[in-house]
Amino acid sequence: MSNFQHFSVNQLIQLVESDPDIQIADIRDAASFQAGHIKASININNENLADFIADADMDKPLIVVCYHGISSQGAAQYLVEQGFDDVYSLDGGYQAWREAHA
């Protein structure tokens, strides 16, 4: 069984620019997501997780984002176990992304 990989903010910035169809799952709470999020991201929670898995492209890279890059690691591993081939956890989470775009 494969594991998720780590992804830096700089890697994500380059990937978003080169692949606008990138899959980004933001697992923060809805209020935080509404306050600000990475442009292409989808807010994932327990209510819509099954639909997300059903609708997502399992073969395309998937980046998981949380607040600081901690809880995204567990979520990324879970998504690997659900059949995603290419899963990444964003190191530093949304906080690092926001600071890079300040």
PEGIRA-V21794 format. One record per helix or strand. SS is the DSSP state (A for helix, B for strand). FROM is the first residue (numbers start at 0). LEN is the number of residues. If there is no record, write none. Layout:
SS:FROM:LEN
SS:FROM:LEN
This chain:
B:4:3
A:8:10
B:22:4
A:29:6
B:40:3
A:48:7
B:61:4
A:70:11
B:86:4
A:92:8
